[in-house]
Amino acid sequence: MKLCIIIPVFNEEGFIEKSIKSIINQTVRPDRVIYVNDSSTDNTKKLINDFSSDCDWIHIIDNESKEEHIPGRKVIEAFNFGLKNLKINYDVICKFDGDIELPKNYIEKIKNIFLENSNVGIAGGNLYVSKKGKWVYEKIATKSHVRGPIKAYRRKCFEDINGLKSAIGWDTVDVLLAQRKGWKIFTDKELIVKHLKSTGKKYSLKSKFSQGEALYTMRFGVVLSILSILKSSINTNDPLKIIFASLGFLISLIKQKPFIVSKEEGMYIRNFRWNVVYNKYLKF
C-alpha cells in the first residue's frame, strides 16, 4: 500500500521543525511527501530543505497565492497544486498541515486501518493543543470527526467525492459525501496528534464569518445552521461565534453565494444531520 502526503505550508517557521521531524521519524515511512510552499514570507522553505536534505522522498514545490489566510480556499488550492505534481501512483493520499506533530506510529496505524477494513474511506487521529502545560483535546469537533490537518483518504473514496472542494467547509462536506457513497469514516482516538498552532489563531477578521458561509454553501438550511452555530459556540466557549457565524450565513444568503454541493447532495446532508440530532438529543 503506497501512502503519500501533501502538506501546504504558509509561514510555519515556528512549527515546521517539530512537524517535519515527526514525519521523518515515523516507524513506517510514507512513500512520498510533498510540501507546497504557499508563498511563505519567512524561513519555512529554507527550514524544510535543511531538515529534509537527506530524505529523497521529501520534496518541496512553490505555489503562488495571496498572503491572506482564507480558511478553505487557500489551503485546498495549494493541496491541489501539490496533487498535480505528485508523480507517483498512490493507494492512500493524506492532506496534512505544517503545524502538527505526529506520534511515531501514525503512518503505520493509518495504513493498518485501511488494510484491515476495505470499507474505510477516510481515517485519522485526534488533535490536541497545549493549555497550561498540558495537551488537551482541541474541542472544535467531536472526537469521531477526522479533522482537516490530519486527513487520510483511500484513493477510490477520494475519487468518488471528486477530490476536495476549494472552499470553506471542505473538511465537513468531504466526510458527508463519502458517507453518501457508502464509505466509512474511522477515527483512532488513541492516535494523539499535537496541534502546535491552535485553529483560527492567525485567521483574519473576514474569516470569522466563514462558519456561517460554510453552512450556507453546504445547504444546511436555516434551522440546522443555527443549531450548528450554537453547538460550536458552546464547544469553543466563544459566544461571539454566534454573531459572526450568523452574519456570515446571512451575508452568504443575501449575496446568493454558490453552493458547493448539488441539490441532491444537500438533501442527503440535511437528512443525515437531522438523523444525528434526533438520535443524539431527541430519541427517547
N, C-alpha and C positions, 0 to 999 in steps of 0.2 A: 504494500500500500504506500503510494507516494503522497507525501503531505508537504504542501508548500504554503508559505506565509507571505502576505503583503502587508507592509506597515507604513501608512502615511505618517510623515513627521513634519511638524512645523514648530520651530523654536523650542526644542526639547533638551537643550544642553544641560539643564539641571537634573534631568532624569535618565538620559539615554545610556549612561554608563551602566547603571544597575540593570536597566532593561535589556540591553544587548548582551551583557554578561550572563543574564539568566537564560537567554536563548542558547548561547554558545555552550553553557554547562549542562544542557539537558541530557538525561540518561539515554534518550533516543533522539538523534539529530534529525531536524527537518531536512527534506531533500533540497529545498531552495528557499532562501529568504530574500525578498526584495524590499529595501527601504525606498520609499518615494519621498525625496526631499521636496516638500511642497512650498518652495520659495522662502525657506528659512532665512532670517537675517542675523542669526547668531552662529555659534560654532557647532551646530548639530551635525552638519555634513562631515566636518573635519573629525569630530569625535567618533562617528560611525566608521569612517575609514581607518582611523587609528586602532580602534578596538577589534576590527574585523580583518585586519591586514593578513592574517594567517588563515583565514576561512574563505576558500574559493567558492563556497556555496552561499555566501552572503554578498549581495550586490546592492549598489545604491544608484538611483537614477534621479534626475532632476525634472520637476514639473513646475511650470509657471502658473501662478494663480494669485488672486487678491490676498492681501495680508489678513484682512478681517476674518476672524473665526466665526463662520456662519455654520451653526450646527447642521449636520446632514450633508448639505451640498458639497462643501469644500472637501471634506474627508473622503466622500464616496467618489468624487471626480478624481481625486488623487489615487484612490484604490483602483478604479477602473483603468487609469493610466498604467499603473503597475501591472494589472492583469494583462493588458495588451502586450506588455513587454516580457511576460513570463513565457520563455521559450522552452517549456517542458510540460509534458503531459502529467496530470495530477489526478489523484483519486479524492483527495481532500484539500480544499482551499480555506485558508484561515485569514481573517481580517483582524489584525491586532493593532493596538495603539503603541506609541513610543514611550508612554509613561506608566507602563506596567512592569512588575517584577514577577516572573513565573516561578512556581515551585519546580524543583529539578525534574520531577517526573511528569510534567504537564503534557508534553507531546506524546510520551509513552501511553499515558492514560487516555488521551483523546483518541489515539489510534486504536486502542483496545476497545473503546466504546463503539466505534464504527465497525470494527471487525467482528465483535460479538453480537451485534444486532443490526441486521441489514435494513431495518425499518427506520433507524435513526437518521434524520436528515441534517439536524443542527445540534451541535454539542458544545459544552464549555463548562467552566467552573463558576466560582463566585468572586466578586470583587470586594476587597476590604480596604479601608482607609485608616490612616493614623490619627487617633484622637487621644490627647493627653497621655501620650507614650504607649498606647495600646492599639492594636489592629482590630478594628470593629467592622462589621458588615456595613457596606455603603447602602443605606436604605433608600435607594432610588426606585427599585422594583422588587418584586417577590424573589425569593431565592430559587424559584423554579424557572425564572426567566434568564436566558443566556444574554448577557449584556454586550453591547456593541464593541467594546475594546478587546474582547476575548472570544470572538465567534469563530467556529469551525463548521464548514459545510461539506457534506458529501456532494461530489460533483453532480450526480443526477438530480439531487434536490436543488442545487444551485441553478441548474439549467431549467428545472421545472418552474421556478419562480422568476425566471428571466433575469437572474442576477440581482444586484442591489439597486434600489431606487436612489437616484441622486437628489434627495430631498429630505427635509426634516421628517422624522418618523420612520425612516428606513429600517431601523432595528426593532421595530414593532411589527411593521407590515410584512417583513420577511418571514417572521415566525407564523403569522396568521395565514399567509399564502401557502407556506409549506404545510401547515396542518390541513388546509383546504385540499391539498394534493395528496393527503394521506400519510405524510411524513410525521414521525415522532420527534419531539424535542427532548433532549436529555441534558440535565444539569447535574454534574457531580459536585455535590455540596462540600465534599471533603477536599476538593481542589481549590485551595485558597490562594487567590492572586492578589498581590499588593498593588493597589491603585495609588501611585505615588503623587498624583495630582488629582484632587477631588473633582468630580464632574461639575462643569459650569464655572470653574474658578476664573477662567480667562474669557468668559463669554462677554460679548458687547451688550449694551443696553437693548439694542434691536433684537438680539437673540432671546431675550427674556420673554418675548411674545411667542416664541417658537412652539411651545407645547400646544397652545390653542390652535396655531396654524396646522400643526401635525394632525390634531384630532379632526379638524375640518377636512383636510385633504385626504384623510383615510376614511371619510364618510361615516364617522362615528355617530353623527346626529347630535342634536342639542342635549337631550337628557343624559345620554351616555357620556358625552363630553363633560358635562357639569360634574357627574359622579367621578370621572377620572381625575378632573382637576382638584376636586375636594380631597380625594384619596392621596394624590401626590403632595398636596399642601400639608396634609396631616403627617405623612410619612417623613417628609423632609423638615417638618417643623418650620415652614415658611409660609405664613398667611398671605404675604404679598404675591405669592404664586397665583392665588385665586384671581387677583386683579389683572396681573399681566397676562395670564393664560386666557382669561375670559375676553380681554381686549384683543388678544391675538386671534381668537376664534371669530369674534365679531368683525374685525378688520378683514379677515380672510373671506367671510361671508359677504361683506359689502363689496369687496373687490372681485368676488367670484373667482378666487384663485383656482387654478386647475387641480382636479383630483389626481391622486397618484394610483388609484385603483379604479377598476371598472364598476358599473352599477351592480353586476352580479357578485363581484368580489366584495364590494361594500356591503351588500345584503348578507353575505356569509359572515363578514367581520362583525356586523351588528348582532346577528343571531348568536354567534359564538360568544361574544362578550356578555350578552344578556343571559345566556345559559350559565356563564361563570358567576354572574351576580346572583342569579336565582339559587344555584347550588351552594354558594358560599354564605349568602345572607338571608335568603327568603325561604329556603326549603325547611320544612318542619318535620 
